[in-house]
Amino acid sequence: MCFLSFAIDKARKKKYVAQMQLSENEKNDLLKAFPRGLIAIDLETTGLSPLRHMIVELAAIKVTPTEVTTYSSLIDPEIPIDPFVIAIHGITDEMVKGQPKTTEVIKKFFEFADGLPIIAHNAKFDLGFIVFHAFINKIAVTTQKIYCTITVARKCFPEFDGHKLKTLCERLNVKLENHHRALDDAYACLIVAARCIEKAIADGRNLEMLLQSSFQFTLDQFKENSFYQLPKHLREMEEYLGKNKSILIRYDGGTEKRDELRAIRPVAILPLPAGSILYALCEKDNHHKTFKIKKIKEWSLP
């Protein structure tokens, strides 16, 4: 049985259901790691920061010992979608007009998820949006555990030259037709997770330890004071988020010297239980890293 919200057009829904097939081996491998079942999710947004942008599409695929079911919906963000973002996911203002609002979709998602652990590719991004908008819309969150498939993929396939979802799909021969649409990406995330677990089993890895290494947080760890606006001295930095432009920060933490300026390309501000973080590409080693907002002392242009 496969449940899909009517927010997806009928032709695409029919095509997708025909394509979304978990093999018995893939399903069994997933259930070896998550015996009660799991949820794979993905979402599309109006921008990169939950503190100032909105969700426009949310999709989730649930795998349990008895069935595989799917929930997906477009969302009316009630704000215009930036043309730059439309060029990425293809979701336009016309497509979301009249669709359910954020509160309704998040409530239905939590009902659908039924307390099962959640996996996502770059989980801090997706769940940061969901939890932040759950809080501001007074929706109760659960104790669900959150895992990141990027971390799992890096552990299982360290030889790969990258671990973005599209790269992993190419290397692992996973079909990804409509990249940056939530339902397709959630399915790709699920199959990538299955391939990682298969590889871990073949390598004799301890699945419990592998999952622990990719564990991010539980949803109920968030408190309302986890979400705050940027301090005054950092607010102008927001205009550089997701623009692939370099800035310099002075950061009180990490392995670099305290007073050393770091060249980064800021991607997003993400809420976490201990406070918001800046997710950015560190130009020194070309890796994406997280920086605690409260430890960024200043920033400037190169």
MIKEKE-284512 format. One line per 10 residues: for each residue x, y, z of C-alpha. Coordinates in steps of 0.05 Angstrom, whole numbers, always signed. Each point is the difference from the previous one (the first is absolute). Example, Ala and Ser with C-alpha at 12.3 -4.5 7.8 and 13.67 -1.06 7.14 Angstrom:
BEGIN
+246:-90:+156 | +27:+69:-13 $
END
This chain:
BEGIN
+0:+0:+0 | +26:+70:-16 | -34:+63:+27 | +15:+64:-38 | -31:+68:+14 | -41:+29:-57 | +48:+59:-3 | +39:-38:-53 | -31:+1:-70 | -31:-66:-20 $
+46:-15:-59 | +63:+10:+41 | -29:-39:+58 | -16:-60:-44 | +69:+2:-32 | +34:+6:+68 | -37:-57:+33 | +19:-45:-58 | +74:+19:+9 | +4:-2:+76 $
+17:-72:+13 | +41:-26:+59 | +29:-68:-12 | -9:-52:+55 | +75:+2:+13 | -1:+76:+7 | -59:-2:+46 | +30:-55:+43 | +66:+37:+6 | -36:+64:+22 $
-39:-40:+52 | +64:-32:+27 | +22:+70:+20 | -70:+25:+18 | -41:-60:+23 | -64:+40:+14 | +7:+38:-65 | +24:+69:-22 | -20:+63:-37 | +41:+30:-57 $
-16:+73:-12 | +18:+58:-45 | -27:+71:-9 | +6:+59:-46 | +0:+72:+24 | -1:+73:-19 | +72:+7:+24 | +54:-30:+44 | -14:+27:+70 | -59:-25:+42 $
+3:+65:+39 | -22:+40:-61 | -25:-48:-54 | -58:-47:-9 | -13:-72:-22 | -34:-9:-68 | +0:-76:-5 | +7:-56:+51 | +3:-75:-15 | +10:-61:+43 $
+5:-74:-14 | -15:-49:+57 | +28:-70:+1 | -26:-49:+52 | +2:-76:+5 | -70:-3:-31 | -2:+56:-53 | +31:+58:-37 | -43:+64:+0 | +12:+70:-25 $
-23:+70:+19 | +13:+62:-42 | -28:+69:-7 | +15:+67:-30 | -6:+58:+50 | -24:+71:-10 | +57:+39:+34 | -42:+64:-2 | +61:+38:-26 | +28:+7:-71 $
+51:-52:-21 | +66:+29:-22 | +14:-12:-75 | +69:-25:+19 | -31:-55:+41 | -54:-16:-52 | +57:-14:-49 | +24:-55:+48 | -63:-38:+17 | -49:+25:-52 $
-56:+14:+50 | -34:+66:-19 | -47:+47:+36 | -56:-25:-45 | +13:-72:+20 | -6:+14:+75 | -59:+48:-3 | -59:-31:+35 | +41:-58:+28 | -2:-18:+75 $
+35:+47:+48 | +62:-19:+40 | -37:-16:+65 | -47:-50:-33 | +56:-37:-37 | +47:-5:+60 | -57:-27:+43 | -16:-52:-52 | +73:-18:-7 | +8:-13:+74 $
-63:-42:-1 | +27:-39:-59 | +69:-9:+31 | -31:-33:+61 | +62:+9:+44 | +47:-40:-44 | +73:+21:-9 | +13:+48:-57 | +56:+1:-52 | +17:+57:-47 $
+57:+21:-44 | +30:+59:+38 | -50:-11:+56 | +17:+64:+38 | -28:+40:-58 | -66:-37:-10 | -16:-11:+74 | +22:+70:+18 | -55:+26:-45 | -52:-48:+25 $
+14:+10:+74 | +6:+76:-5 | -66:+7:-36 | -32:-50:+48 | +20:+44:+58 | -23:+66:-30 | -66:-33:-20 | -9:-31:+70 | +3:-72:-25 | +25:-50:+51 $
+62:-39:-21 | +16:-72:+18 | +60:-39:+27 | +18:-26:-69 | +74:-13:-14 | +32:+34:-60 | +56:-30:-42 | +40:+29:-58 | +15:-42:-61 | +58:+44:-20 $
+37:-23:+62 | -17:-73:-13 | +22:+5:-73 | +67:+32:+20 | +12:-58:+48 | -20:-54:-50 | +30:+30:-63 | +59:+43:+21 | +32:-11:-69 | -54:+40:-36 $
+21:+69:-23 | -64:+31:+29 | -62:-19:+39 | -54:+45:-26 | -64:-37:-16 | +8:+6:-75 | +73:-24:+4 | -19:-60:+42 | -57:-18:-47 | +48:+1:-59 $
+53:-41:+36 | -50:-50:+29 | -43:-6:-63 | -62:+28:+35 | -52:+31:-46 | -12:+74:+13 | -45:+30:-54 | -26:+64:+32 | +56:+24:+45 | -23:+56:+47 $
-71:-24:+3 | -15:-25:+69 | -32:-67:-15 | +54:-22:-49 | +56:+23:+47 | -31:-35:+60 | -3:-65:-40 | +73:+9:-22 | +20:+13:+72 | -35:-65:+21 $
+35:-42:-53 | +67:+31:+16 | -11:-18:+73 | -16:-71:-20 | +64:-5:-43 | +41:+28:+59 | -29:-52:+48 | +13:-55:-51 | +72:+22:-6 | +8:+5:+76 $
-27:-71:+9 | +47:-26:-54 | +59:+35:+34 | -19:-30:+68 | -16:+68:+31 | -41:+6:+63 | -65:+32:-23 | -16:+29:+69 | +67:+36:+1 | -10:+24:-72 $
-67:+29:+17 | +26:+32:+63 | +54:+35:-41 | -54:+30:-45 | -48:+19:+56 | -16:+74:+1 | -51:+14:+55 | -70:-17:+23 | -55:+50:-18 | -20:+12:+73 $
+71:+25:+16 | -20:+66:-32 | -23:+55:+46 | -30:+66:-20 | +65:+36:+17 | +35:-43:-52 | -29:+47:-52 | +24:+72:-1 | +15:+52:-51 | +72:+16:-17 $
+35:+49:+47 | +3:+70:-27 | +73:-3:-22 | -15:-60:-45 | -67:+19:-31 | +29:+29:-65 | +35:-67:-11 | -68:-30:-18 | +0:+29:-70 | +60:-44:-17 $
-34:-65:+19 | -2:-50:-56 | +32:+48:-50 | +67:-39:-5 | +37:+64:+19 | +60:+3:+47 | -1:+37:+66 | +49:+1:+58 | -19:-18:+72 | +37:+4:+66 $
-21:-62:+39 | +12:-17:+73 | +5:-76:-6 | +23:-58:-43 | +71:-19:-19 | +21:+68:-28 | +31:+56:+41 | -51:+44:+35 | +20:+65:-35 | +10:-31:-69 $
-48:+21:-54 | -33:-58:-37 | -24:+3:-72 | -68:-33:-7 | -59:-2:-47 | -63:+4:+44 | -57:-46:-19 | -53:+4:+53 | -18:+17:+72 | -27:-64:+33 $
-33:-7:+68 | +25:-55:+45 | -17:-19:+72 | +60:+37:+28 | -11:+62:-43 | +4:+20:-72 | +60:-16:-44 | +29:+26:-65 | +8:-55:-52 | +56:+20:-48 $
+53:-23:-48 | +69:+9:+31 | +46:+22:-56 | +63:-25:+35 | -17:-74:-8 | -61:+6:-47 | -45:-36:+51 | -68:+21:+26 | +2:+16:+74 | -44:+28:+55 $
+16:+61:+42 | -38:+18:+64 | -31:+69:-10 | +17:+21:+71 | +75:-13:-15 | +4:+43:-63 | +30:+64:+27 | +0:+40:-64 | -3:-6:-76 | +24:+40:-59 $
+8:-3:-75 | +68:-23:-28 $
END
